[in-house]
Amino acid sequence: MALDSNEYPDKSISKFESMLKTDDVYFFDAEDFEEIIHYYLNNGKVSLGKKAIQIGLEQHPNSLELKLLRVEILVFEDKFETAEKLLDELQNIDSHNEEIYIQRANIQSKQDNHQEAVNLLLEALHRTEDSFDIYSLLGMEYLFMDDFESAKRSFMRCVEFDDRDYSSLYNVIYCFEFLEDFDGAIHYLNDYLERNPYCEVAWHQLGKMYYSMDMYKEALAAFDFAIISDDSFIGAYFEKGKVLEKLGKYNEAIENYETTISIEDPTSHAYLRIGRCHEKLGNNDLAKYYYYNTVHEDPLLDKGWLAITDFHYKLENYEKALYYINKAINIDGENPLYWKKCAKIYFALNNFDEADFAYKQAVDLGNYELDTWKNWADVLKKLGDFGSSTQVIIQGLEFYPESAELQYKLAGVYLKNNEILNAREKLAEAMQLDIEKLQLFEDEFPEFNKVKWLQTLVSEIKKTST
């Protein structure tokens, strides 16, 4: 396995590169070549690594380690057949070398044979006492297989070997999250912190777990400990700001977001959060300033454009809202949220033709939310196109067959279109689904409330439902 690039001196590297430049031939022992090759592979200099392997094998043709490094390169280049042949040769020489099984597992993994890769890695475990890297590889294979329980246990072993292996720690928590075992994650992190009380990464992760469980007081304490452990830890300040927002402490939240900006270059996400806090505080000019900075910093951040659009929409500045959402659409016309917001603005402006077009775009791009179908049907109803309104609601019911709201709306549109039999059927279905939402129908279609057959139908269904 490749070593970290800081585990060996630069002297061998300089000597090797000098040899390449002058065409002189210098002798290195096999261990020197291994260090040189690891250095190049860890720094992405594959061609120099291959050159070092070639020269190394010329000087040490029987070196098993150099041959294994050659296998690593072959696997990297997807030359699996050649790599397997070389591994067969090496296994005849040393059948107990765990690296042979690791490389075979790597080949299987790259061919999506993850269970076979796991079997080979388990075989490698039996052949070595230095199992840290193998558990890490096992964890990744289990993740590929969506076996999060086994992955979690593998990464836990890595953390047992090295408390500072934050990559494995993150993976452990990722597995807990995927398994929705937040209590388990909190218990694990608290145990970890008893051994490592000044680990800012663990405090940060613990705070996020508490936040996901709406335990805001505990989350604040965890983020405070992360900041005490490392007062330049931007993630802790940012997450603490989010908790303070939830608690309605907007000024304190702003202070934490501003701290992230003072430590490092400002981010669009920080500007956006500050803008939202100022909006909640009624500081409209400041909110607008930070929203503008958000989209300036990252023009592709949809939340920024939606925030500045919503800001003007709430103030009923519909023309300005339309201007900004159209700017967003010009940048990313494939974003369904932009089109949906655009449709709402056109509806507010009584421009129903454009609203109809915008809703169609939103749906074509994959927005199938319940309110999209309801609002689009309302637009078509405003246009007097009851047939199209009916079709839109029927489409929506394919996604939300248990939606009484859509059923009531469909019954009303059928009545508008004078399709009495269809209206009776849908109204009966809607009332059987949720009789209490009949009020929605009565509010939206008051002109039908006194229709005799409708009153009789309502009375009959109310009797059977009691």
Phi, psi and omega per residue, in radians:
M1 nan 2.527 -3.092
A2 -1.183 2.468 3.139
L3 -1.541 2.830 3.003
D4 -1.131 2.530 -3.003
S5 -1.223 -0.177 -3.135
N6 -1.760 0.252 -3.050
E7 -1.644 0.139 -3.119
Y8 -2.582 2.789 -3.087
P9 -1.321 2.835 3.123
D10 -1.428 -0.194 -3.010
K11 -1.023 -0.798 -3.120
S12 -1.133 -0.649 -3.136
I13 -1.107 -0.846 -3.128
S14 -1.046 -0.752 -3.133
K15 -1.117 -0.734 -3.128
F16 -1.140 -0.781 -3.115
E17 -1.200 -0.571 3.052
S18 -1.104 -0.704 3.118
M19 -1.081 -0.733 -3.131
L20 -1.134 -0.629 -3.102
K21 -1.279 -0.591 -3.017
T22 -1.739 -0.149 -3.062
D23 1.137 0.194 3.002
D24 -1.276 2.812 3.103
V25 -1.999 1.996 3.090
Y26 -1.855 2.598 3.106
F27 -1.633 2.340 3.028
F28 -2.191 2.549 3.016
D29 -1.351 2.938 -3.024
A30 -1.056 -0.646 -3.131
E31 -1.129 -0.645 3.087
D32 -1.079 -0.766 3.130
F33 -1.076 -0.695 3.124
E34 -1.043 -0.778 3.133
E35 -1.088 -0.755 -3.131
I36 -1.085 -0.795 -3.098
I37 -1.147 -0.775 3.107
H38 -1.028 -0.705 3.141
Y39 -1.033 -0.856 -3.100
Y40 -1.170 -0.713 -3.134
L41 -1.153 -0.719 3.138
N42 -1.181 -0.384 -3.141
N43 -1.828 0.240 3.050
G44 1.272 0.272 -3.125
K45 -1.704 1.265 -2.984
V46 -1.155 -0.695 -3.099
S47 -1.103 -0.688 3.096
L48 -1.217 -0.612 3.074
G49 -1.086 -0.744 3.119
K50 -1.112 -0.679 3.123
K51 -1.121 -0.729 3.132
A52 -1.135 -0.654 3.100
I53 -1.128 -0.763 3.140
Q54 -1.034 -0.885 -3.112
I55 -1.189 -0.670 3.136
G56 -1.061 -0.740 -3.135
L57 -1.273 -0.454 3.035
E58 -1.151 -0.684 -3.123
Q59 -1.471 -0.482 -3.103
H60 -2.354 1.248 -3.022
P61 -1.108 -0.292 -3.104
N62 -1.820 0.146 -3.091
S63 -1.263 1.997 3.128
L64 -1.121 -0.713 -3.096
E65 -1.129 -0.707 3.124
L66 -1.177 -0.623 3.096
K67 -1.175 -0.640 3.092
L68 -1.163 -0.602 3.066
L69 -1.181 -0.588 3.059
R70 -1.128 -0.685 3.075
V71 -1.047 -0.759 -3.138
E72 -1.002 -0.727 3.103
I73 -1.147 -0.783 -3.131
L74 -1.048 -0.713 3.127
V75 -1.167 -0.726 3.102
F76 -0.998 -0.640 -3.118
E77 -1.576 0.176 3.117
D78 1.091 0.476 3.082
K79 -1.644 1.212 -2.953
F80 -1.189 -0.691 -3.080
E81 -1.122 -0.790 3.117
T82 -1.110 -0.716 3.134
A83 -1.099 -0.751 -3.139
E84 -1.099 -0.709 3.130
K85 -1.084 -0.773 3.132
L86 -1.145 -0.658 3.100
L87 -1.140 -0.637 3.074
D88 -1.051 -0.763 3.115
E89 -1.071 -0.795 -3.094
L90 -1.168 -0.612 -3.134
Q91 -1.186 -0.529 3.063
N92 -1.174 -0.499 3.137
I93 -1.449 -0.758 -3.080
D94 -2.518 1.588 -3.058
S95 -1.314 -0.156 -3.093
H96 -1.768 0.097 -3.093
N97 -1.376 2.031 -3.060
E98 -1.132 -0.471 -3.093
E99 -1.121 -0.509 3.098
I100 -1.085 -0.765 -3.132
Y101 -1.231 -0.596 3.116
I102 -1.128 -0.756 -3.141
Q103 -1.203 -0.638 3.061
R104 -1.100 -0.702 3.103
A105 -1.101 -0.688 3.118
N106 -1.054 -0.731 3.116
I107 -1.087 -0.810 -3.138
Q108 -1.102 -0.682 3.138
S109 -1.102 -0.760 -3.123
K110 -1.183 -0.308 3.086
Q111 -1.751 0.233 3.099
D112 1.152 0.368 3.048
N113 -1.674 1.230 -2.928
H114 -1.260 -0.579 3.103
Q115 -1.149 -0.699 3.100
E116 -1.151 -0.650 3.075
A117 -1.066 -0.747 3.106
V118 -1.061 -0.778 -3.136
N119 -1.036 -0.715 -3.130
L120 -1.213 -0.673 3.127
L121 -1.189 -0.642 3.067
L122 -1.127 -0.622 3.063
E123 -1.137 -0.706 3.107
A124 -1.090 -0.632 3.138
L125 -1.041 -0.615 -3.120
H126 -1.236 -0.233 -2.981
R127 -1.930 0.163 -3.115
T128 -2.604 2.702 3.011
E129 -1.689 -0.315 -3.135
D130 -1.621 1.445 -2.949
S131 -1.782 0.082 -3.065
F132 -0.968 -0.952 -3.092
D133 -1.100 -0.601 -3.091
I134 -1.180 -0.719 3.102
Y135 -1.114 -0.639 3.101
S136 -1.123 -0.768 3.097
L137 -1.127 -0.704 3.095
L138 -1.050 -0.750 3.128
G139 -1.002 -0.764 -3.142
M140 -1.146 -0.707 3.112
E141 -1.098 -0.712 3.115
Y142 -1.133 -0.627 3.074
L143 -1.100 -0.737 3.099
F144 -1.022 -0.563 -3.103
M145 -1.575 0.049 -3.084
D146 1.050 0.455 3.064
D147 -1.680 1.407 -2.984
F148 -1.258 -0.482 3.117
E149 -1.164 -0.817 3.121
S150 -1.181 -0.681 3.111
A151 -1.055 -0.773 -3.140
K152 -1.008 -0.821 -3.123
R153 -1.103 -0.668 3.141
S154 -1.137 -0.813 -3.133
F155 -1.184 -0.539 3.063
M156 -1.080 -0.670 3.100
R157 -1.094 -0.670 3.114
C158 -1.085 -0.749 3.133
V159 -1.156 -0.577 3.063
E160 -1.099 -0.676 3.121
F161 -1.208 -0.669 -3.045
D162 -2.525 1.835 -3.131
D163 -1.037 -0.401 -3.085
R164 -1.665 0.200 3.092
D165 -1.429 1.413 -3.038
Y166 -1.223 -0.482 3.090
S167 -1.054 -0.793 3.107
S168 -1.198 -0.630 3.104
L169 -1.067 -0.794 3.085
Y170 -1.031 -0.710 -3.119
N171 -1.176 -0.628 3.069
V172 -1.036 -0.853 -3.101
I173 -1.160 -0.647 3.079
Y174 -1.004 -0.741 3.132
C175 -1.149 -0.761 3.086
F176 -1.012 -0.768 -3.125
E177 -1.091 -0.787 -3.105
F178 -1.111 -0.626 3.114
L179 -1.395 -0.034 -3.121
E180 0.996 0.564 3.107
D181 -1.763 1.243 -3.080
F182 -1.203 -0.621 3.087
D183 -1.092 -0.724 3.110
G184 -1.091 -0.714 3.127
A185 -1.109 -0.761 -3.137
I186 -1.108 -0.763 3.121
H187 -1.079 -0.773 -3.121
Y188 -1.106 -0.780 -3.105
L189 -1.180 -0.669 3.103
N190 -1.124 -0.683 3.064
D191 -1.086 -0.765 3.135
Y192 -1.065 -0.738 -3.086
L193 -1.241 -0.395 3.027
E194 -1.121 -0.575 3.115
R195 -1.529 -0.477 -3.072
N196 -2.316 1.241 -2.988
P197 -1.174 -0.239 -3.125
Y198 -1.954 0.474 3.139
C199 -1.546 1.813 -3.087
E200 -1.112 -0.561 -3.134
V201 -1.113 -0.788 -3.130
A202 -1.166 -0.725 3.095
W203 -1.058 -0.726 3.131
H204 -1.067 -0.818 3.128
Q205 -1.130 -0.678 3.115
L206 -1.106 -0.736 3.100
G207 -1.044 -0.712 3.131
K208 -1.146 -0.631 3.096
M209 -1.140 -0.803 3.119
Y210 -1.064 -0.705 3.142
Y211 -1.068 -0.738 -3.122
S212 -1.156 -0.361 3.125
M213 -1.780 0.241 3.128
D214 1.058 0.444 3.098
M215 -1.688 1.311 -2.927
Y216 -1.220 -0.629 3.123
K217 -1.081 -0.805 3.128
E218 -1.154 -0.654 3.127
A219 -1.093 -0.771 3.116
L220 -1.023 -0.783 -3.136
A221 -1.076 -0.733 -3.127
A222 -1.122 -0.768 3.136
F223 -1.170 -0.595 3.064
D224 -1.090 -0.737 3.111
F225 -1.155 -0.613 3.085
A226 -1.091 -0.714 -3.137
I227 -1.218 -0.661 3.066
I228 -1.075 -0.682 -3.141
S229 -1.227 -0.560 3.123
D230 -2.685 1.763 -3.028
D231 -1.311 0.057 3.054
S232 -1.960 0.285 -3.081
F233 -1.415 1.689 -3.033
I234 -1.038 -0.742 -3.091
G235 -1.002 -0.645 -3.123
A236 -1.193 -0.741 3.105
Y237 -1.092 -0.728 -3.100
F238 -1.130 -0.829 -3.132
E239 -1.164 -0.620 3.079
K240 -1.095 -0.691 3.091
G241 -1.038 -0.713 3.136
K242 -1.103 -0.688 3.109
V243 -1.130 -0.784 -3.132
L244 -1.088 -0.630 3.041
E245 -1.031 -0.822 -3.132
K246 -1.026 -0.579 -3.125
L247 -1.500 0.022 3.129
G248 1.347 0.218 -3.141
K249 -1.651 1.273 -2.947
Y250 -1.223 -0.641 3.128
N251 -1.125 -0.729 3.101
E252 -1.168 -0.641 3.100
A253 -1.074 -0.777 3.130
I254 -1.015 -0.752 3.137
E255 -0.996 -0.737 -3.125
N256 -1.215 -0.708 3.096
Y257 -1.136 -0.681 3.122
E258 -1.149 -0.546 3.084
T259 -1.097 -0.696 3.122
T260 -1.075 -0.651 -3.141
I261 -1.219 -0.599 -3.123
S262 -1.281 -0.479 -3.126
I263 -1.386 -0.711 -3.071
E264 -2.404 3.038 3.120
D265 -0.977 2.488 -3.120
P266 -1.088 2.573 3.101
T267 -2.029 2.726 3.122
S268 -1.086 -0.605 -3.118
H269 -1.152 -0.672 3.108
A270 -1.159 -0.798 3.108
Y271 -1.006 -0.752 -3.111
L272 -1.080 -0.790 -3.136
R273 -1.110 -0.742 3.130
I274 -1.105 -0.739 3.119
G275 -1.031 -0.754 -3.136
R276 -1.121 -0.694 3.114
C277 -1.089 -0.787 3.137
H278 -1.116 -0.641 3.103
E279 -1.098 -0.737 3.121
K280 -1.111 -0.567 -3.136
L281 -1.420 -0.093 -3.119
G282 1.444 0.190 3.113
N283 -1.523 1.303 -2.970
N284 -1.095 -0.681 -3.132
D285 -1.130 -0.744 3.115
L286 -1.185 -0.689 3.100
A287 -1.017 -0.818 -3.130
K288 -1.086 -0.729 3.130
Y289 -1.006 -0.823 -3.092
Y290 -1.281 -0.568 3.072
Y291 -1.144 -0.717 3.099
Y292 -1.090 -0.699 3.096
N293 -1.131 -0.586 3.124
T294 -1.045 -0.914 -3.077
V295 -1.284 -0.442 3.056
H296 -1.215 -0.716 -3.115
E297 -1.203 -0.693 -3.126
D298 -2.505 1.595 -3.104
P299 -1.111 -0.256 -3.120
L300 -1.680 0.033 3.138
L301 -1.424 1.826 -3.050
D302 -1.076 -0.581 -3.126
K303 -1.096 -0.540 3.127
G304 -1.173 -0.847 3.134
W305 -1.127 -0.710 3.139
L306 -1.148 -0.618 3.135
A307 -1.162 -0.784 -3.110
I308 -1.244 -0.542 3.061
T309 -1.192 -0.828 3.128
D310 -1.057 -0.646 3.141
F311 -0.998 -0.876 -3.137
H312 -1.253 -0.579 3.141
Y313 -1.105 -0.757 -3.138
K314 -1.123 -0.558 3.108
L315 -1.455 0.068 -3.119
E316 1.089 0.435 2.997
N317 -1.520 1.204 -2.959
Y318 -1.137 -0.613 3.130
E319 -1.129 -0.719 3.098
K320 -1.182 -0.712 3.106
A321 -1.040 -0.732 3.127
L322 -1.125 -0.696 3.120
Y323 -1.016 -0.802 -3.064
Y324 -1.310 -0.609 3.125
I325 -1.246 -0.541 3.067
N326 -1.213 -0.599 3.039
K327 -1.077 -0.725 3.127
A328 -1.113 -0.751 -3.141
I329 -1.127 -0.625 3.098
N330 -1.127 -0.534 3.107
I331 -1.381 -0.746 -3.086
D332 -2.485 1.509 -3.107
G333 -1.307 -0.046 3.141
E334 -1.732 0.155 -3.093
N335 -1.604 1.929 -3.070
P336 -1.134 -0.502 3.135
L337 -1.138 -0.612 3.096
Y338 -1.105 -0.784 -3.103
W339 -1.165 -0.664 3.122
K340 -1.113 -0.768 3.115
K341 -1.136 -0.676 3.108
C342 -1.047 -0.743 3.134
A343 -1.078 -0.742 3.141
K344 -1.071 -0.687 -3.119
I345 -1.194 -0.781 3.105
Y346 -1.052 -0.654 3.104
F347 -1.086 -0.765 3.124
A348 -1.094 -0.502 3.134
L349 -1.554 0.086 -3.102
N350 1.059 0.432 3.070
N351 -1.717 1.417 -2.940
F352 -1.302 -0.524 3.097
D353 -1.086 -0.805 3.136
E354 -1.197 -0.621 3.110
A355 -1.115 -0.719 3.091
D356 -1.030 -0.816 -3.140
F357 -1.076 -0.746 -3.094
A358 -1.153 -0.738 3.100
Y359 -1.104 -0.689 3.107
K360 -1.061 -0.736 3.100
Q361 -1.077 -0.778 -3.118
A362 -1.041 -0.783 -3.137
V363 -1.199 -0.743 3.117
D364 -1.035 -0.529 -3.130
L365 -1.575 0.080 2.982
G366 1.844 0.214 3.088
N367 -1.584 1.905 -3.085
Y368 -2.061 0.494 -3.117
E369 -1.171 2.650 -3.059
L370 -0.983 -0.801 -3.081
D371 -1.196 -0.372 3.074
T372 -1.113 -0.833 3.133
W373 -1.123 -0.748 -3.117
K374 -1.099 -0.821 -3.076
N375 -1.226 -0.641 3.100
W376 -1.123 -0.732 3.102
A377 -1.074 -0.657 3.109
D378 -1.123 -0.689 3.113
V379 -1.059 -0.839 -3.121
L380 -1.157 -0.575 3.064
K381 -1.112 -0.719 3.114
K382 -1.094 -0.575 3.120
L383 -1.374 -0.110 -3.096
G384 1.328 0.217 3.140
D385 -1.644 1.352 -3.025
F386 -1.235 -0.523 3.108
G387 -1.104 -0.813 3.121
S388 -1.188 -0.643 3.104
S389 -1.057 -0.733 3.089
T390 -1.037 -0.802 -3.114
Q391 -1.099 -0.676 3.123
V392 -1.117 -0.757 -3.134
I393 -1.161 -0.689 3.109
I394 -1.074 -0.701 3.064
Q395 -1.069 -0.779 -3.140
G396 -1.074 -0.639 3.139
L397 -1.183 -0.370 3.044
E398 -1.141 -0.571 3.117
F399 -1.536 -0.550 -3.074
Y400 -2.273 1.178 -3.061
P401 -1.107 -0.368 -3.127
E402 -1.693 0.220 -3.104
S403 -1.435 1.863 3.083
A404 -1.129 -0.585 3.141
E405 -1.023 -0.811 3.132
L406 -1.164 -0.646 3.137
Q407 -1.108 -0.791 3.114
Y408 -1.084 -0.742 -3.135
K409 -1.108 -0.724 -3.140
L410 -1.119 -0.723 3.097
A411 -1.031 -0.768 3.140
G412 -1.114 -0.723 -3.140
V413 -1.188 -0.660 3.052
Y414 -1.020 -0.751 3.114
L415 -1.091 -0.729 3.107
K416 -1.030 -0.607 -3.102
N417 -1.611 0.149 3.101
N418 1.095 0.547 3.067
E419 -1.744 1.380 -2.946
I420 -1.133 -0.788 -3.101
L421 -1.073 -0.795 3.105
N422 -1.095 -0.675 -3.141
A423 -1.112 -0.789 3.124
R424 -1.032 -0.777 -3.110
E425 -1.093 -0.821 -3.094
K426 -1.212 -0.640 3.138
L427 -1.149 -0.691 3.101
A428 -1.106 -0.750 3.121
E429 -1.096 -0.738 -3.114
A430 -1.109 -0.758 -3.115
M431 -1.198 -0.582 3.078
Q432 -1.206 -0.544 3.081
L433 -1.225 -0.847 -3.071
D434 -2.778 1.625 -3.101
I435 -1.110 -0.493 -3.087
E436 -1.202 -0.383 3.137
K437 -1.524 0.126 3.055
L438 -0.995 -0.525 3.136
Q439 -1.006 -0.578 3.115
L440 -1.074 -0.756 3.121
F441 -1.112 -0.800 -3.105
E442 -1.107 -0.611 3.127
D443 -1.271 -0.681 -3.063
E444 -1.396 -0.552 -3.085
F445 -2.213 1.067 -3.055
P446 -1.094 -0.398 -3.095
E447 -1.156 -0.261 -3.117
F448 -1.821 0.021 -3.027
N449 -1.101 -0.498 -3.076
K450 -1.741 0.149 3.095
V451 -1.173 2.245 -2.976
K452 -1.051 -0.877 -3.089
W453 -1.104 -0.567 -3.127
L454 -1.202 -0.737 3.112
Q455 -1.095 -0.673 3.124
T456 -1.129 -0.771 -3.135
L457 -1.071 -0.780 3.134
V458 -1.076 -0.755 -3.132
S459 -1.090 -0.747 -3.130
E460 -1.101 -0.804 -3.090
I461 -1.216 -0.587 3.086
K462 -1.140 -0.611 3.114
K463 -1.165 -0.784 -3.101
T464 -1.237 -0.391 -3.105
S465 -1.530 -0.142 -3.141
T466 -1.671 nan nan
